[in-house]
């Protein structure tokens, strides 16, 4: 069999395996967003102590946010009164999982692995959150929080916008990359290749994977096919667990944003918790389950369901790219029609969650009528009256990003 044939066979099998749980996860995430009243999350996380930390983790574990999307969300929670512990536990636990990632993990690596990953995210978030509560002085924002709560109704249009325009748009390119890389690994790597490679085994393999995954941006959902391909090639499941815990939870941009906004102590708690707990739970997983689990990847039990979901996912992706094109044309038209306003070059935006966070922060500034960030270029066009450049820069900084001079 030629490489090209093997590659496209692996690609087709991965797409059939990925599409049903990914589509189901997007629908479930949208329903959670639809049914959860606006303001509920902020309302429940302001008190210092174990209760807020546990609630933060319970909210964060099923929430499908990538690491760069988690930072502005967590900072928004902090501004609304979340404690140090609740903010840190949210930062640690949320990017490791998500309903879409859980379903995809179960499909590729089995339910025992997926459930264990959820438990690790839950426990890691609680441990990190409780350490953060006492590693730094209490948040003055949390202590002064008024606790006002005015829930607003959700609409089905908001369900679509959240599931597709915000959530899927934030991870789609990383899923494409993950699928392409997974197919490449499957086509190039012989079965059990890593089993004969001493460097990839045991603690050495875990530490090596940790060093590779911490600085990189890795999507929790898109990374699962890559991990499954590596496991089929002989990589231990414990090492794959390190990859799926530490990779999505950290990257250089996230660490920089946490340092700027929460300080070095909470950054140290955040990193130390992710590193120690990922290694610890990986060793525990291998001791408990590794010899009992066999990963049978890419053997879809219902190919018709896979094809139907793949067609639906392609349709959603096509609509999303058309929507992006429309928005780009509108921004170009507005920039031609209006000769007043300010344009900022913002660094650190890497997904649609980042775009939404920058837009929301800028439009909260007095005098701003509209902020239009462009993800590809990093340029943000701001329209309004009596605009103060310093306040606009501060708003971007408060959202966790940097304005380039």
C-alpha positions as CSV (number, residue, x, y, z in Angstrom):
1,X,0.0,0.0,0.0
2,X,1.4,3.4,-1.0
3,X,1.8,6.2,1.5
4,X,-0.8,8.4,-0.2
5,X,-3.4,5.6,0.0
6,X,-2.6,4.8,3.6
7,X,-2.8,8.5,4.5
8,X,-6.2,9.0,3.0
9,X,-7.6,5.8,4.5
10,X,-6.4,6.9,7.9
11,X,-7.8,10.4,7.3
12,X,-11.2,9.1,6.3
13,X,-11.3,6.7,9.3
14,X,-10.4,9.5,11.7
15,X,-13.0,11.8,10.3
16,X,-15.7,9.2,10.6
17,X,-14.6,8.5,14.2
18,X,-14.4,12.2,15.2
19,X,-17.5,13.7,13.6
20,X,-20.3,12.2,15.8
21,X,-18.9,13.0,19.2
22,X,-17.7,16.4,18.0
23,X,-21.1,17.3,16.6
24,X,-22.8,15.9,19.7
25,X,-20.5,17.9,22.0
26,X,-21.2,21.2,20.1
27,X,-24.9,20.6,20.5
28,X,-24.6,19.7,24.2
29,X,-22.4,22.7,24.9
30,X,-25.0,25.0,23.2
31,X,-27.8,23.5,25.2
32,X,-25.8,24.0,28.5
33,X,-25.3,27.7,27.4
34,X,-28.9,28.0,26.5
35,X,-30.3,26.7,29.7
36,X,-27.8,28.3,32.1
37,X,-28.9,31.8,33.0
38,X,-26.6,34.7,32.1
39,X,-24.7,35.8,35.2
40,X,-25.1,32.5,37.0
41,X,-21.4,31.6,36.8
42,X,-20.3,35.0,38.2
43,X,-22.9,34.8,40.9
44,X,-21.7,31.5,42.4
45,X,-17.9,32.1,42.5
46,X,-17.3,35.2,44.6
47,X,-16.9,33.6,48.1
48,X,-13.4,32.6,49.2
49,X,-13.0,28.9,50.2
50,X,-13.6,25.3,49.1
51,X,-17.2,25.9,48.0
52,X,-16.4,28.4,45.3
53,X,-13.4,26.3,44.1
54,X,-15.6,23.2,43.7
55,X,-18.3,25.2,42.0
56,X,-15.7,26.7,39.6
57,X,-14.4,23.3,38.7
58,X,-17.9,21.9,38.2
59,X,-18.7,24.7,35.8
60,X,-15.3,24.6,34.1
61,X,-14.9,20.8,33.5
62,X,-17.8,20.5,31.0
63,X,-17.3,23.9,29.5
64,X,-15.7,23.6,26.0
65,X,-13.0,26.4,26.1
66,X,-9.5,26.2,24.8
67,X,-6.6,27.6,26.9
68,X,-6.5,31.0,25.1
69,X,-10.3,31.2,25.5
70,X,-10.2,30.3,29.1
71,X,-7.9,33.2,30.1
72,X,-10.2,36.1,29.1
73,X,-13.2,34.1,30.5
74,X,-11.4,33.6,33.8
75,X,-10.3,37.2,34.0
76,X,-13.9,38.2,33.3
77,X,-15.0,36.0,36.3
78,X,-12.3,37.7,38.5
79,X,-13.6,41.2,37.5
80,X,-17.1,40.1,38.4
81,X,-15.9,39.0,41.9
82,X,-14.5,35.5,41.6
83,X,-11.9,34.6,44.3
84,X,-8.3,33.7,43.6
85,X,-9.0,30.0,44.2
86,X,-12.1,30.0,41.9
87,X,-10.2,31.8,39.1
88,X,-7.2,29.5,39.3
89,X,-9.2,26.3,39.5
90,X,-11.2,27.5,36.4
91,X,-7.9,28.2,34.6
92,X,-6.6,24.7,35.4
93,X,-9.6,22.5,34.9
94,X,-11.5,24.0,32.0
95,X,-9.1,23.6,29.0
96,X,-8.3,20.0,29.9
97,X,-11.9,18.8,29.1
98,X,-15.2,20.0,27.7
99,X,-18.2,18.0,26.7
100,X,-16.9,17.8,23.1
101,X,-13.4,16.6,24.2
102,X,-14.9,14.1,26.6
103,X,-17.0,12.5,23.9
104,X,-14.2,12.5,21.4
105,X,-11.8,11.0,24.0
106,X,-14.3,8.2,24.7
107,X,-14.6,7.4,21.0
108,X,-10.9,7.3,20.4
109,X,-9.4,6.0,23.7
110,X,-12.4,4.4,25.5
111,X,-14.7,5.5,28.3
112,X,-12.3,4.4,31.1
113,X,-9.7,6.8,29.8
114,X,-12.2,9.6,29.2
115,X,-13.7,9.3,32.7
116,X,-10.3,9.1,34.3
117,X,-9.3,12.3,32.4
118,X,-12.4,14.1,33.8
119,X,-11.6,13.0,37.3
120,X,-8.0,14.3,36.9
121,X,-9.2,17.6,35.7
122,X,-11.7,17.9,38.6
123,X,-9.1,17.0,41.3
124,X,-6.3,19.0,39.7
125,X,-8.6,22.1,39.6
126,X,-9.6,21.7,43.3
127,X,-6.0,21.2,44.5
128,X,-4.7,24.2,42.5
129,X,-7.6,26.4,43.5
130,X,-7.2,25.7,47.2
131,X,-3.5,26.3,47.1
132,X,-4.1,29.6,45.3
133,X,-6.6,30.7,48.0
134,X,-3.7,30.9,50.5
135,X,-0.7,31.4,48.2
136,X,-1.6,35.1,47.6
137,X,-3.6,37.8,49.4
138,X,-7.4,37.6,48.8
139,X,-8.8,39.3,45.8
140,X,-10.2,42.8,46.7
141,X,-12.6,42.4,43.9
142,X,-14.1,39.3,45.4
143,X,-14.4,40.9,48.9
144,X,-16.1,44.0,47.5
145,X,-18.4,42.1,45.1
146,X,-22.0,43.1,45.6
147,X,-23.5,39.8,44.6
148,X,-26.1,41.3,42.2
149,X,-27.7,38.8,39.9
150,X,-30.0,39.6,37.1
151,X,-30.5,36.6,34.9
152,X,-31.5,37.2,31.3
153,X,-33.3,34.9,28.9
154,X,-31.5,32.8,26.3
155,X,-32.6,32.4,22.7
156,X,-32.1,29.6,20.1
157,X,-30.2,32.2,18.0
158,X,-27.8,32.5,20.8
159,X,-27.5,28.7,20.9
160,X,-26.3,28.8,17.3
161,X,-24.0,31.7,17.8
162,X,-22.4,30.1,20.9
163,X,-22.1,26.6,19.4
164,X,-20.8,27.6,16.0
165,X,-19.7,31.3,15.9
166,X,-18.0,31.3,19.3
167,X,-17.2,27.7,20.2
168,X,-16.6,25.8,16.9
169,X,-14.9,28.9,15.4
170,X,-12.5,28.9,18.3
171,X,-11.3,25.4,17.7
172,X,-12.0,24.4,14.1
173,X,-8.6,25.2,12.6
174,X,-6.9,23.3,15.5
175,X,-9.2,20.3,14.9
176,X,-8.2,20.3,11.2
177,X,-4.5,20.4,12.2
178,X,-5.0,17.7,14.7
179,X,-6.8,15.4,12.2
180,X,-4.2,15.9,9.5
181,X,-1.3,15.3,11.9
182,X,-3.1,12.2,13.3
183,X,-3.5,10.7,9.9
184,X,0.1,11.5,9.1
185,X,1.3,9.8,12.3
186,X,-0.9,6.7,11.5
187,X,0.4,6.4,8.0
188,X,4.1,6.9,8.8
189,X,4.4,5.1,12.1
190,X,4.5,1.3,12.3
191,X,2.3,-0.3,14.9
192,X,4.1,-0.6,18.3
193,X,6.9,1.7,17.1
194,X,7.1,3.5,20.4
195,X,7.0,0.2,22.3
196,X,10.6,-0.5,21.2
197,X,11.8,3.1,21.9
198,X,13.2,3.3,25.4
199,X,13.0,7.1,25.5
200,X,9.2,7.1,25.1
201,X,8.6,4.8,28.0
202,X,8.0,5.4,31.7
203,X,8.9,8.6,33.5
204,X,11.4,9.6,30.8
205,X,8.6,9.6,28.2
206,X,6.3,11.6,30.5
207,X,8.8,14.3,31.2
208,X,9.7,14.6,27.6
209,X,6.1,14.9,26.6
210,X,5.6,17.5,29.4
211,X,8.5,19.6,28.1
212,X,7.1,19.5,24.6
213,X,3.4,20.2,25.4
214,X,3.7,23.0,28.0
215,X,4.8,25.8,25.8
216,X,2.6,24.8,22.8
217,X,-1.0,25.7,22.0
218,X,-2.9,22.4,21.9
219,X,-6.7,22.1,21.6
220,X,-8.3,19.6,24.0
221,X,-10.5,18.1,21.2
222,X,-8.0,18.4,18.3
223,X,-5.2,16.7,20.3
224,X,-7.2,13.5,21.0
225,X,-6.7,12.0,17.5
226,X,-3.0,12.8,17.8
227,X,-2.8,11.1,21.2
228,X,-4.7,8.1,19.9
229,X,-2.4,7.7,16.9
230,X,0.6,7.8,19.2
231,X,-0.9,5.2,21.5
232,X,-1.6,2.9,18.5
233,X,2.0,3.3,17.6
234,X,3.1,2.1,21.0
235,X,3.2,5.2,23.2
236,X,2.0,4.4,26.8
237,X,-1.4,5.6,27.8
238,X,0.0,7.4,30.8
239,X,2.3,9.5,28.5
240,X,-0.8,10.2,26.3
241,X,-2.6,11.4,29.5
242,X,0.2,13.8,30.3
243,X,-0.1,15.2,26.7
244,X,-3.8,15.6,27.0
245,X,-3.6,17.3,30.5
246,X,-0.6,19.6,30.2
247,X,-0.9,20.5,26.6
248,X,-4.4,22.0,26.5
249,X,-4.0,23.6,30.0
250,X,-0.8,25.6,29.2
251,X,0.9,27.6,26.5
252,X,3.3,30.5,26.4
253,X,0.5,33.1,25.6
254,X,-1.6,31.8,28.5
255,X,1.3,31.9,30.9
256,X,2.1,35.5,29.9
257,X,-1.5,36.6,30.4
258,X,-1.7,35.0,33.8
259,X,1.6,36.6,34.9
260,X,0.4,40.1,33.8
261,X,-3.0,39.9,35.4
262,X,-2.8,37.5,38.4
263,X,0.9,37.8,39.3
264,X,3.8,35.4,39.6
265,X,2.6,33.6,42.7
266,X,-0.7,32.4,41.1
267,X,1.2,31.6,37.9
268,X,3.6,29.4,39.9
269,X,0.7,27.7,41.5
270,X,-1.0,27.2,38.1
271,X,2.1,25.7,36.5
272,X,3.3,23.6,39.5
273,X,-0.2,22.1,39.9
274,X,-0.5,21.1,36.2
275,X,3.0,19.6,36.1
276,X,2.9,17.6,39.3
277,X,-0.7,16.4,39.0
278,X,-0.3,15.4,35.3
279,X,2.7,13.2,36.1
280,X,1.1,11.8,39.3
281,X,-2.2,10.9,37.6
282,X,-0.4,9.4,34.6
283,X,1.5,7.1,36.9
284,X,-1.7,6.2,38.8
285,X,-3.5,5.5,35.5
286,X,-0.8,3.2,34.3
287,X,-0.7,1.4,37.6
288,X,-4.5,0.9,37.6
289,X,-5.5,0.4,34.0
290,X,-2.7,0.4,31.4
291,X,-2.4,-3.4,31.3
292,X,-6.2,-3.8,31.0
293,X,-7.0,-1.4,28.2
294,X,-6.4,-1.9,24.5
295,X,-7.0,1.0,22.2
296,X,-8.7,-0.1,19.0
297,X,-8.6,3.0,16.9
298,X,-10.5,3.9,13.7
299,X,-12.9,0.9,13.7
300,X,-16.2,2.8,13.5
301,X,-19.1,0.6,14.6
302,X,-21.7,2.7,12.6
303,X,-20.2,4.1,9.4
304,X,-23.5,5.5,8.3
305,X,-23.8,7.7,11.5
306,X,-20.2,8.8,10.9
307,X,-20.9,9.8,7.3
308,X,-24.1,11.7,8.3
309,X,-22.4,13.6,11.0
310,X,-19.4,14.3,8.8
311,X,-21.7,15.8,6.1
312,X,-23.4,17.9,8.8
313,X,-20.0,19.1,10.1
314,X,-18.8,20.0,6.6
315,X,-22.0,22.0,6.2
316,X,-21.5,23.8,9.5
317,X,-17.8,24.5,8.5
318,X,-18.9,25.9,5.1
319,X,-21.4,28.2,6.7
320,X,-18.8,29.3,9.3
321,X,-16.3,30.3,6.6
322,X,-19.0,32.1,4.6
323,X,-20.0,34.0,7.9
324,X,-16.3,34.9,8.4
325,X,-16.1,36.2,4.9
326,X,-19.2,38.3,5.4
327,X,-17.9,39.8,8.6
328,X,-14.6,40.6,6.9
329,X,-16.4,42.4,4.1
330,X,-18.5,44.4,6.5
331,X,-15.4,45.5,8.4
332,X,-13.8,46.6,5.1
333,X,-16.9,48.5,4.2
334,X,-17.1,50.2,7.6
335,X,-13.5,51.2,7.4
336,X,-14.1,52.9,4.1
337,X,-17.3,54.7,5.1
338,X,-15.9,56.1,8.4
339,X,-13.0,58.4,8.6
340,X,-13.0,58.7,12.3
341,X,-11.9,56.2,14.9
342,X,-8.8,54.5,16.3
343,X,-7.0,51.4,15.2
344,X,-4.9,49.3,17.6
345,X,-2.5,46.4,16.9
346,X,-3.3,43.8,19.5
347,X,-1.0,40.8,20.2
348,X,-2.1,37.6,21.7
349,X,-5.5,37.0,19.9
350,X,-5.4,33.4,18.7
351,X,-9.1,32.4,18.4
352,X,-12.7,33.7,18.3
353,X,-12.9,33.6,22.1
354,X,-10.0,36.1,22.1
355,X,-11.8,38.3,19.5
356,X,-15.0,38.3,21.6
357,X,-13.1,39.2,24.8
358,X,-11.3,42.1,23.2
359,X,-14.4,43.3,21.5
360,X,-16.4,43.1,24.8
361,X,-13.7,44.9,26.8
362,X,-13.3,47.7,24.4
363,X,-17.1,48.3,23.8
364,X,-17.4,48.7,27.6
365,X,-15.3,51.8,27.5
366,X,-17.2,55.1,27.5
367,X,-17.6,56.6,24.0
368,X,-17.0,53.4,22.1
369,X,-19.8,52.5,19.7
370,X,-18.2,49.6,18.0
371,X,-15.0,47.6,18.2
372,X,-14.1,45.3,15.3
373,X,-11.1,43.0,15.9
374,X,-9.6,41.1,13.0
375,X,-8.1,37.8,14.1
376,X,-5.8,37.3,11.1
377,X,-4.1,40.7,11.3
378,X,-4.5,41.5,15.0
379,X,-5.9,44.9,14.0
380,X,-8.8,46.3,16.0
381,X,-10.9,49.2,14.5
382,X,-12.6,51.2,17.2
383,X,-15.4,53.7,16.4
384,X,-17.0,56.2,18.7
385,X,-16.9,59.7,20.1
386,X,-14.2,61.4,22.3
387,X,-12.1,58.2,22.3
388,X,-9.2,58.1,24.8
389,X,-6.3,56.0,23.4
390,X,-4.9,55.3,26.9
391,X,-8.2,54.0,28.2
392,X,-8.6,51.8,25.1
393,X,-5.1,50.4,25.6
394,X,-5.9,49.7,29.2
395,X,-9.1,47.9,28.3
396,X,-7.1,45.6,26.0
397,X,-4.5,45.0,28.7
398,X,-7.3,44.3,31.3
399,X,-8.7,41.6,28.9
400,X,-5.3,39.8,29.0
401,X,-3.7,41.0,25.7
402,X,-1.0,43.5,24.6
403,X,-1.2,46.6,22.4
404,X,1.7,46.9,20.1
405,X,3.1,50.4,19.8
